[in-house]
Amino acid sequence: MTSEPSHRHGGPADDLGTDFDPCYDDVGQVAVDGLVRLLDLERIEENIFRGDSSRTRWQRAFGGQVAGQALVAAGRTVDPDRHVHSLHSYFIRPGDSNAPIVYEVDRVRDGRSFTTRRVTAIQFGRAIFALSASFQLDQPGLEHGSPMPDAPPPESLPTFRERYERADKELADYYRTSPRPIDLRYVDDPPWQQADPQPRDGINRVWMRANGRLPDDPLLHVCVLTFASDMTLLDSVLVRHGLVAGRQVKAMASLDHAMWFQRRFRADEWILYVSESPTASGGRGLASGRFFDQSAQHLVSVVQEGMVRIS
């Protein structure tokens, strides 16, 4: 697979700094290196790229993977001094995790301050995903952000595998032998870990980070967080009703996904994902999320609607 120099993706390495040394295990780093390769698309024409799909125990391609790869494709056609500030996307058809995906980029506009790109993801000759992304030159302006909810330190919380040890031994064994590229630490017990989940109002809080060190490439960090943002967001719909995917819920799928990137971040440092569901109707649930760093800065905002079908 062809790779491109990291500075081409969104600025020099110094943009993200290199003066920290978090503790990761070697197994997690292997998984993260695999994610970096997954997001490193092959350019097959001026505005056409090809990406592999991650091989998983599930047939469908993970939505966060498709969104992250589409954003990489868009970013590789944009001047490196412009950084993505928003994306809006639709999941059109299920992706096949056993086949590559082709990404066609439409260079909609290159303005003085903003650049717009439209990307279509294609498998077997049909569109499976569509994304529009906007990039901006750095500019000064007003500053404010929403407050971060209280949360215990991520290191004090059980790992994803440790939680599954108490909920699903088969999946715990699977995750022990198949490391995840994203380290998830739930603050609030997820419904699938509760013996008798009850409806719960309020927010859903999850600490997350890449489970290893990432290269110093600003666009890559944005794309890794885009990948991760699709992981727990619809949980906030289920907890409102005390439901568990695979039990009372027979099918769930992302329908659309939007993100606004307010501030720079490293996706291999801890970030708190706070989500909630304001409404659900017609077999669909709406979820909104906010990402905060450990200094309580509001980094990113997310909104997603998902299909939720009850058994």
Secondary structure, DSSP 8 states (H G I E B T S, - for coil): -----GGGGTS-GGGT---------HHHHHHHHHHHHHT--EEEETTEEEE-----SSSB--HHHHHHHHHHHHHTTS-TTEEEEEEEEEE-S--BTTS-EEEEEEEEEE-SSEEEEEEEEEETTEEEEEEEEEEEE----------------GGGS--HHHHHHTT-HHHHHHHHHS--SEEEEESS--GGG-SS-----S-EEEEEEESS---S-HHHHHHHHHHHHTSSTTHHHHHTTT--BTTTEEEEEEEEEEEEE-S---TTS-EEEEEEEEEEETTEEEEEEEEEETT--EEEEEEEEEEEEE-
